[in-house]
C-alpha cells in the first residue's frame, strides 16, 4: 500500500513538472521575441531530458533486481539454469520496453512538440 502511494505521488509529480515545463515553453513561444524562442527550445529539451531520465529509472531498477534475483536462484538451484535464464531474459525485455517508451516520448518532446 505504501509503495502504491509513493508511485502515485511520483507519477503525479512527473506529470505536473511536464505540464509546467511545456506550458512555460508554449507561453514563451507565443510572445514571439527571439530571446523567448531560445528559452522555449531550451525548456523543450529540458523536458525531454527529464522525461528520459525519470523514464529510465524504473527499468534500471527492474533490470537490476531481475538480474540479482536470477543469480540468487542460480546459486540455490543450478540445475534450473535454463528455465531461470529464459524467464530472466523475458522479464528484462519487458522492463527494457518501458525504457524504450520513455525514449520515444523524449524524442517526441524534443523534435515534434
C-alpha positions in Angstrom: 0.0 0.0 0.0 2.8 2.3 0.9 4.6 1.7 -2.5 1.4 2.3 -4.4 1.0 5.8 -2.7 4.6 6.6 -3.4 4.4 5.6 -7.1 1.2 7.6 -7.5 3.0 10.6 -5.9 6.0 10.2 -8.2 3.7 9.9 -11.3 1.7 12.9 -10.3 4.9 14.9 -9.7 6.3 13.9 -13.0 3.1 14.8 -14.8 3.0 18.2 -13.1 6.6 19.0 -14.0 6.0 18.0 -17.6 2.8 20.1 -17.9 4.5 23.0 -16.1 7.5 23.0 -18.4 5.5 22.6 -21.6 3.1 25.3 -20.5 6.0 27.7 -19.9 7.6 26.8 -23.2 4.3 27.4 -25.0 3.6 30.7 -23.2 7.1 32.0 -24.1 6.9 30.8 -27.7 3.6 32.7 -28.1 5.2 36.0 -27.2 7.3 35.9 -30.4 10.5 37.5 -29.2 13.8 36.0 -30.4 15.1 35.6 -26.8 11.9 33.7 -25.9 12.3 31.4 -28.8 15.6 30.2 -27.4 14.1 29.8 -23.9 11.2 27.8 -25.4 13.5 25.5 -27.1 15.6 25.1 -24.0 12.6 24.2 -21.9 11.5 21.7 -24.5 14.9 20.0 -24.4 15.0 20.2 -20.7 11.5 18.5 -20.5 12.8 15.8 -22.9 15.8 15.2 -20.7 13.7 14.9 -17.6 11.3 12.5 -19.3 14.2 10.3 -20.4 15.9 10.5 -17.0 12.8 9.7 -15.0 11.6 7.1 -17.5 14.8 5.2 -17.3 15.0 4.9 -13.5 12.2 2.3 -13.3 13.6 -0.1 -15.9 17.1 0.3 -14.5 15.9 -0.7 -11.0 13.8 -3.6 -12.5 16.6 -5.0 -14.6 19.0 -4.8 -11.6 16.5 -6.6 -9.4 15.8 -9.3 -12.1 19.5 -10.0 -12.6 20.2 -10.1 -8.9 17.3 -12.4 -8.1 18.2 -14.7 -11.0 21.8 -15.0 -9.7 20.4 -15.9 -6.3 18.1 -18.5 -7.8 21.0 -20.0 -9.8 23.1 -20.2 -6.7 20.4 -22.1 -4.9 19.3 -24.4 -7.8 22.0 -24.7 -10.5 20.0 -27.4 -12.3 17.3 -25.0 -13.3 19.6 -22.6 -15.1 17.8 -22.9 -18.5 14.4 -22.1 -17.1 15.7 -19.3 -14.9 17.7 -17.7 -17.7 14.8 -17.8 -20.1 12.4 -16.2 -17.6 15.1 -13.6 -16.7 15.7 -12.6 -20.3 11.9 -12.3 -20.9 11.5 -10.1 -17.8 14.4 -7.9 -18.8 12.9 -7.5 -22.3 9.7 -6.3 -20.8 11.4 -3.9 -18.5 13.6 -2.6 -21.3 10.4 -1.9 -23.4 9.3 0.6 -20.8 12.7 2.4 -21.1 12.2 2.5 -24.9 8.8 4.1 -24.4 10.4 6.8 -22.4 13.0 7.3 -25.2 10.2 7.6 -27.7 8.4 10.2 -25.6 11.6 12.2 -25.1 12.3 12.2 -28.9 8.7 13.3 -29.5 9.1 16.2 -27.0 12.4 17.2 -28.4 11.6 17.1 -32.1 7.8 17.2 -32.6 6.3 19.5 -30.0 
